[in-house]
């Protein structure tokens, strides 16, 4: 320590080191407080042998620092450590009692032998935020309930009250119900045995299971349990399953006479339907299904299940009465067997329909006999009868059979039931006269009692009438006027009346098949043998199959694929333009004319993509060839031409195009003069050089320069300049009164007039603009500002300012094939009207944004608004009364003051949102819902 500086005016004692730096200070401030500070170390007060008393220095002692390290307040004095915005830190342990009148905030771990709270009931003694388990926390009650009231899961325990399980439960040990207690399963609940588990009810007197159920096994009931469930008057045990409220719906499971039976009733005079399973030791009677009438019919219907031991045809189902033998057997090999009588098939309309092939391995009986060989079945009007077949082949006999009567060849005219059908025989030729007819079908859905169907056109006698698919006989309808049909009995509502009729007109005369002109669609029943004859005539032959010809087919032209033709002689061939194949082979023949094979060769190819024809060698005039790659060229000496153009290439070696420059590089062969706009290199060997130029240096500072020029492109000319052509080398600006020629490579042009042409075909154009209204500005374009010159459409991301529009004003509608609730992001980059075509099923909250990458807030300025229409396919359950803008919820001001609580029952619901930006990311939303149905 070097100096102690005392400043009475400020009440400061300053202890400074040898360098004059303050190490500690003692100061009495204006409030009377004594402030001790040590900038370079700790403050130590007192020693280990004496106490220090701190007070106001006059009367009172406030704080006592004991020599043993204790700090205390004097009698009646409260020591306050810290203040509201500071904390007390304890580096070691705090011993003894500490009373806190305020809160105690501890950021670390607090350890104590006991924690005692004396707060009154009604206030929680402590609160915690963590949900982590507190290990070894021993509590007497949980949520006000004594611990002894809870069932233990780790040891056996007893419940004295009812237990209700609201969810699935799993037990890992036995559960015992005391005597007189029940398990009640309420409502639509079930008692399930899980995988690997079991469930039993014990008989305490015998220690046997009354009822035992194990996972994957049946339910076992012993005699005691079964008797306990149901015991009938005749001591037949059964197990009954009954509807919980309708006791008439009952199913009984019981055993009787060595059989197991399942029945729907058991007592009284009510009919009983049951399934009987026979004694398992019975090998020929597995069981049956039966309907029993109590107190009534004695011969009941039985469906019997029989094994193959009883019949050679295999297992079958037998249908018979309880007092009868088998009547009808349905075999597993698809055989239907009538055991004791004939098999009769009958339907409600007296018709049996066969929808597939009918195979008959036996005979057909007509009620009298099976017929004889060669006979055919013929309708008698009321049934079928075997009759002799007509004709028979051999001997030239010709005849017809109708109605059971055979008409031989001695009769020249045959009359059939119908109108105008006749036939005759002339020698060996049969002449048949058949009337032409048109067939029509009329279908009518009948009203109640309808008898008449009108609007028909038919020939009397050529009408069939069907009612609900069943054909009516001639007594059940009248068809006599050619235009209507009258039913004998009126139809019922919804009956289907179908009328099949024919209108017969002039006859077609077929004489020995000599004339088929009148038949517009004749068909062959087999192959047509031309018998060394020709088919001639004028017309077309249309064949969808294949023509196989061993000779030559001649025609004026052929159409279709010729891919399989060989040796085709063609004077012309249709070719298509090809510009993509890179490897083609050129076709040629070995002579200029004649029937010759078309050939190609690998040494003659063509690349249609580049238009290059390649061959080993080319011969002939090449005067019209361009871009020829040649290693050598034949030259001739030329001494007379005055204007020649020397040839050069852009590289010293390689395949390069030979070029000339007529404007700057010429040669006069008569004088031997080579002229160029500039020569570079050594000119030491040049003689008679006319030079109007000189070597110049790079200049980049002069603002007023004059470019040099001559009055002709070549020749010995004077170099000139003009005040009309100047150059500023500091800016690189060349100035002239006018510029002429191609300016496509010029940039940063300042122009007032540009020649433009009318353009009406380009669909993608970009309008030009500048960043200021006047001055020298760069002309620019932007991909978001386009013009379609073919339809006159100007497109931009946004239009601002007033618009004076005329003509058609249209707007894109973004149509989504789905529901709004499944597609809630509304991207205004797709348009301002959005239609959802699938009917809504639930509520939805549309999110209004610009697109997935840009917010609506970034696209709008404060004071701007947008109008959005969201149209959904209406449904009462589908509506929306909230929205978000850029993902943030927004309040909505609804028209009329109330938000919708339901959607429209049909049609479309149109939600209109007027969104006004009032500040950054702040919007006012005005909404309206209108149903259009």
Secondary structure, 3 states (H helix, E strand, C coil): CCEEEEEHHHCEEEEECCCCCEEEEEEECCCCCEEEEECCCCCCCCCCCCCEEEECCCCCEEEEECCCCCEEECCCCCCCCCCCCCCCCCCCCCCCCCCCCCCCCCCCCCCCCCCCCCCCCCCCCCCCCCCCCCCCCCCCEECCEEHHHCCCCCCCCCCCCCCCCCCCCCCCCCCCCCCCCCCCCCCCCCCCCCCCCEEEEEECCCCEEEEEEECCCCCEECHHHHHHHCECCCCCEEEEEECCCCCCCEEEEEEECCEEEEECCCCCCCCEEEEEECCCCCCCCCEEEEEECCCCCCCCEEEEEECHHHCCCCCEEEEEECCCCCCEEEECCCCEEECCCCCCCCCCCCCCCCCCCCCCCCCCCCCCCCCCCCCEEEECCCCEEEECCCCCCCCCCCCEEECCEEECCCCCCEECCCCCCEEEEECCEEEEEEEEEEEEEEEEECCCCCCEECCCCCCCCCEEEEECCEECCHHHEECCCCCCEEECCCCCCCCEEEEEEEEEEEEEEEECCCCCCCCCCCCCCCCCCCCCCCCCCCCCCCCCCCCCCCCCCCCCCCCCCCCCCCCCCCCCCCCCCCCCCCCEECCECCCCCCCCCCECCCCEEEECCCCEEEECCCCCCCCCCCCCCCCCCCCCCCCCCCCECCCECCCCCCCCCCECECCCEEEECCCCEEEECCCCCCCCCCCCCCCCCCCCCCCCCCCCECCCECCCCCCCCCCECECCEEEECCCCEEEECCCCCCCCCCCCCCCCCCCCCCCCCCCCECCCECCCCCCCCCCECCCCCEEECCCCEEECCCCCCCCCCCCCCCCCEEEECCCHHHCCEEEHHHCCEEEEEEECCCCCEEEEECCCCCCHHHHCCCCCEEEEEEEEECECCECCCEEEECCEEECEEECCCCCCCCCCCCCEEEEEEEEEEEECCEEEEEEEEEEEC
